[in-house]
């Protein structure tokens, strides 16, 4: 079935790689992604431990160890650093693995819910609707935690669907286990698939109220039991307590990122405009061939509501960012794809049965894939962001010894991209408390009274100057 649709799958993969690989292959990354990279690299190199990972020798967020998130993703990514080394492409290989795994799970879900139907062959359709969401392909160029959490969320929903259809308690347990892994990746937001039984009942009416209660109970009980076991170990208990009490509650109470609880709802609407637009256009083009049965419409609604289940709870706090709802996006794509899958399936089968058209589409798909790869290769060695800063960090690394500390101008203490790049590439930490380190970084050509006992190191820098302390 899929071999016949291969040209369309190749086109979808080309679009997915085209929107991610050319940027991913370049140096430079969003601060959060680079922050996580540094922690994972340190862990792989023996700096910190699984339960107490480390960003900088001077700590982060008032703690000596890093507890912005639970430790699972750092542990997983550290394995990649163990295998592939400390080169700049290690985290990018990890991101590509999460990207391809997500695609595979989307296809698996699509095949499962359409098993035995012709529309099962157009698994490329939800992939296209998913990757065209701007924040989606942005996330997969920046090593966000949500990329990994999304894998476990998809697996949790897939196993839940299998547990219902195949009446399997084991699959229900697996669903709960993947919910645990999702929360162990990014914390509380990973719990949202627990509402899947209620949404399934609401939309499809194939389970009763007792089953809703039992299934929801198991989905919640499994992660709670696992956390209960973990809390029997002192290191795990301290680490997870630091995460929840000292970081999560602190951020919710004292570090809001938006001014309105409704920000996240407006943001998801804007982000979904491309797939909604594509779906609307195709719906209008094929409107005469669309006979949307109630069951399929309700199945589409089921996935869309799961998507909203991953968005709406985010509005409960004032700590909101657009990439927080990345794990919910595949469900919106699957739901929208179900609305237009039947005519698209018929159309694709028709054009692929015409030898001339099939050959043309096949050639186009191969050329498109080749063009993406070639364009990506031409971007090797380039910088997608922070070009001047990366240049300077490279120059500093030639002078400043590895694992040393540097001073910096006071207003630059919270320049996290600079800190991340220094640690990522040269294991150099910025010392916020001791201004008299051997080396000091200040803005280029800026006046800084603290460099009176320093001499400028002549380097071809673009944004910053480096000073070395004079010997007494």
Secondary structure, 3 states (H helix, E strand, C coil): CCCCCHHHHHHHHHHHHHCCHHHHCCECCCHHHHHHHHHHHHHHCCCECCCCECCCCCCECCECCCCCCCCHHHHHHHHHHHHHCCCCCHHHHHHHHHHHHHHHHHHHHHHHHCCCCHHHHHCHHHHHHHHCCHHHHHHCCCCCHHHHHHHHHHHHHHHHHHHHHCCCHHHHHHHHHHHHHHHHHHCHHHHHHHHHHHHHHHHHCCCCHHHHHHHHHHHHHHHHHHHHHHCCCHHHHHHHHHHHHHHHHHHHHHCCCCCCCCHHHHHHHHHCHHHHHHHHHHHHHCHHHCCCCHHHHHHHHHHHHHHHHCCHHHHHCCCCCHHHHHHHHHHHHHHHHHHHHHHHHHHHHHHHCCHHHHHHHHHHHHHHHHHHHHHHHHCCCCECCCHHHHHHHHHHHCCCCCCCEEEECHHHCCCHHHHHHHHHHHCCEECCCCCCCCEEEEECCCCCHHHCCEEEECCCCCCEEEEEECCC
